[in-house]
Amino acid sequence: MAANRPSEATANWWRDAAIYQIYVRSFADGDGDGTGDLAGVRAKLPYLVELGVDALWFTPWYLSPLADGGYDVADYRAIDPAFGTLAEAEKLIAEARGLGIRTIIDIVPNHVSDRHAWFRAALEAGSGSPERDLFHFRTGRGVDGEIPPNDWVSEFGGTPWTRLDDGEWYLHLFATQQPDLNWAHPAVRQEHEDVLRFWFERGVSGVRIDSAALLAKDPALPDFTVGQDPHPFVDRDELHDIYRSWRAIADEYDGVFVGEVWLPDTERFARYLRPDELHTAFNFNFLACPWDSSLLRTAIDDTLAEHASVGAPATWVLCNHDVTRTVTRYGRAETGFDFAAKTFGTPTDLALGTRRARAAALLSLALPGAAYLYQGEELGLPEADIPLDRIQDPMHFRKGGTDPGRDGCRVPLPWSAREPHAGFGATTAPWLPQPATHAYAADLQSDDPDSMLSLYREALRLRRSEPGFETAGQPGTDRLTWLDSAPEVLAFTRTEGLLCVVNLAAEPAGLPSHTAILLASGPLDAAGRLPQDTAVWLRV
């Protein structure tokens, strides 16, 4: 049965929520086996309450062989034993909700694990079987079918086709262990609708949709031609009917969706956010934007415009489990993010990156809409250099070892500077090696008023309590007004009484007239001006 309807005051909580992303394997280890788990998350709920977040987004916690960090799901209704049990998940959802924190889970609809019951049955049933119709099996090209069925390229590099001993090939846009589902098959649609109901019944408030623009494929699976429209597997029109059916289910439970939609076309991006489809989608243009005042302003304006066209709130995020950590990225010569540009040994000025990351935190949290915070960003963690023999990310291997992969942003968190393994788990060494991050430990930062953790705590407190941020989560109130400023200074008001200024110029910037400084990412200079790479919130 669906939960009771929320009051009008909380129905639109998701429009301006602060949402914290938890990568369970690396958050906190409750049983000391080296892997983060649900017991560890439950033990840290007081920390999350004090941080001031409204919801937790959990990356996949399902049964999985972990060939791709849990995004290879073997059973959507079971918790992986490394993380705990279904009963523990239900308890965590309830305990967090009792503390005022909602839960968002991850759904991976494009593919499953090669250990999933459906795929095992398809392998056993053989060519031409109904079981194989749930996936994309094809014969190859060439004299003996030795050439893949088409020329597509995997999201992880290389061909997205793997040939079986019986001669047929199966499609996997990601790792070999992640066979793509055939979304033209009614059983695939029905199963995912049932899975959504399963988790909404257990009290989750929302669902993040992985690779949301990739599910539907051209049934002919043709070769790819640059500029081809429609694309054979990205952003196909069939997707919108899928998400309309999902939205009807979410509406029964007052649940919300956030889609992972990587699209350069803003008009097509906005189509996913129409009132009968997804509630929100991640704003990757802002995440990938370089630390440049003109480009940032353009990204902000474009984002707000495309969302306003469909009445949806924007989302703002600086980093996630796939992206180079903010303090590292902003400390490099190239401060934007591009998967294709990731290489080993990129020089980084962490002091510069940290200063910019602090300013970016205030910028992103001042913008109208929902804010997402990836675990460890509130500690200012840098990207870790993982030894070659310890890298686990399939992206590294699929790209021939040239890409360092994503493990560097997934290193287990440091909780206590003086405990073994920085307090992540007291017994066994963590599943990924921790660099010397003890100086970033939460216990040290908690008592330091100048720490990154203190900055985030105060920013999130003000975001909840300061009248200038108030929108009550209502459509039409999520706007900002730009003020005249120097070319490399961003200055805007949200609602009457709140002003945000970010200085990216080499010279200090004077502040507009104000009655109080609410929060600054760094100290002002002796003349009360805002130094380079510094942000401030003002009451006017």
Helices and strands as residue ranges (DSSP letters): G 13-15, E 18-22, G 24-26, H 38-43, H 45-51, E 55-58, E 62-63, E 75-79, H 86-98, E 102-107, H 117-125, G 130-134, E 137-138, E 161-163, E 169-171, H 186-201, E 206-209, H 238-253, E 256-259, H 266-271, E 280-281, H 284-288, H 293-308, E 315-317, H 326-329, G 339-341, H 350-366, E 370-374, G 377-379, G 388-390, H 394-398, G 407-409, G 420-423, G 438-440, H 442-446, H 452-465, G 467-469, E 481-482, E 489-493, E 498-503, E 516-520, E 534-539
